[in-house]
Amino acid sequence: MATDFPAEISALRTTYASIREVSDLPQLRSELSDLNAQAAAPELWDDPEHAQTVTSRLSALQAELDRIQNMGSRIDDLEVLVELAESEDDEDTRQETERELEAVRKQLGELEVRTLLSGEYDPREAIVTIRSEAGGVDAADFAEMLMRMYLRWAERRGYKSEVYDTSYAEEAGIKSATFKVAAPYAYGTLSVEQGTHRLVRISPFDNQGRRQTSFAGVEVLPVVAETDHVDIPENDIRVDVYRSSGPGGQSVNTTDSAVRLTHLPTGIVVTCQNEKSQLQNKAAAMRVLQAKLLEKARKDRQAELDALKGDDSGSWGNQMRSYVLHPYQMVKDLRTNYEVGATSAVFDGDIDAFLESGIRWRKLGERAEH
């Protein structure tokens, strides 16, 4: 059936208009003007950390504005292409128009998802922790597969990632790992990955070739910003230093550079061993600890609100995705029911469709609550 191009373009324009409205372009331009003034100040780099925050935010907002404005031009160009295809009645031009329509539709969908990330911390960078759970060596191997999946996702999108800590399991895989994804909206995007992931496969570690189910947990936290005021008195922290270790327990460092921080009031423990110096490891561990305390404060506030509302529902994050490699191949999100059969592509970082469906699902849930 022939594509109804006028109807398609009308639908694109309606979606684009709602994106512009939600994005509040006048406010965006106002904030950009303010940031440009700050960036031009001669004393900006007297405080390098603040300067980095200003320039990063400026770059992210400018990219956001350009992305929204360029989409309007793209839809205009598509309309011209449609008119050309119809006037020439040429099959090649028509096929080119079909391809461009599909590309615009896809980019507009991504832009629409970005506008759904309106939470307080959604624009932040993300700290991701993965832990092996039930399933022994298979779970440790699965945790490492998930870590690679997220790092490959970041790499495919050109996002910088930094591994803070990796605790290797004895036989294979990892007990846990913590890493940062440094990109605007990394937290808002990846936060829908939080919860328990389940893998079903023929275990490569079972000499009888039996099917094994294993589990890994994913935690996603927003990186702490200057404005968060997470004050941690020195007396509240116990600092332990030790030697870093690699896979199988082998030592990878001959000095006591690894750092373990214990927050005494809450019992939260954070380790970092991937930097070269003790000072660097302590600074990285402090960033993770601050993020965990920020998240704890947010959850405490949410628990108070839920108690007032009489909300006794469990965490939506548990058992959030299933990865089946035997007897068939399928990855399925258990909240949205979105599924694909290309399991190897998913483990290689092709998870955008899962992220998008998760973000849309979460937004629908938020709307239903209000």
C-alpha positions, 0 to 999 in steps of 0.5 A: 500500500502506498504511503500517505505522505501528507498524513505522515508529515502532518503526524510528524508536525503534531509530534514536533509541536508537542516536543517544542512545547514541552522543551520550553525553548524560551527558557532553554535560550534564557539559560543558554544566554546565562551560561554563555555569560558565565563562560565568557567571564575572565575568572571562570577557570579560577575554580576548575570544577565549577568551570567544567560544570558550566562548560559541560552544561552549556555544551549539552544545552546547545546540543539540545537546542540545535537538535530540536531546531534542526528537526524542524528543518528536517521535516520542512526538507522532507515535505519538499522531497515529497512534493518533488517525488510526486511532481516527477512521479519517479520511483527512485525519488519516492524510495529516497523519500520513504527512507528519509521519512523513516529516518525522521520518524526514528529521530523524532521518536528519540527526541520525544523520549528525551522530553519524557526525562523530566525528573529532578536528576534525569539530566545527570551523568550516571553511576552504575553498579552491577552485582551477581546474585543467585546462580553461582559462577553463572551469575558472576559471568552474567554480571560481567556480560551485563557490564560489557553490554552497558559499556558497549552501549555507551561506546556506541553512542560516543559516551565516555565511561570510567570504571571505578571498581571491579571485584572479580569472582574466583572462577569467572566473571565478577562479583560486582562492578561500579562505573560512571557513564559521563553523558547528559541524561545518562541517569534518566536514560539508564535508570529504567535498567534498575532491578533484577536481570535474569539469564536462562542458558545451557551453563558453560560451567556445567560439565553435564550441559544442564540449563541454568538460571542465574540473576544479576542486580543493576543499580543506577544512581545520579552523579552528585552535583555541586548544588546537592549539598551532601555533607559527610562529616569526616568522623562518619567515615572509616577509611581502609586501604589495601592492595588492588587485586585482579582476576582470580585474586592476583595482585595488580598493584604492589602498593596499598592504593585501593580504598574502602570507605564505610559510612558508619551511620548507614553502614554503606560501603564503597570501594575503588581500586581502578585508579593508580593512586590512593588519593584518586581512588579515595576521590572516586569512592567519595563520589560514589558514596555521595551518590548513594547517600543522595539516593538514600535521602531521595528514597527516604523522602519517597517512602514518607510520601508513599506512607502518606498516600498509603502506597504499599506497592513493591519496587517496580524494578524487581525481575525487570528483564529476562534473557533466554539463550536456550531452548530459544533465543529472546530478550524480554522486558517483563514490565513493557513486554517489549522483546527481541530475538537478537540476543547477541546484538543486545549483549553487544550494547544494542539496547536503545529500544529497551531503554525507550520502551522503559522510559515510556512505560515509566512515564505512563505510570507516573501519569496514572499516579497523578 
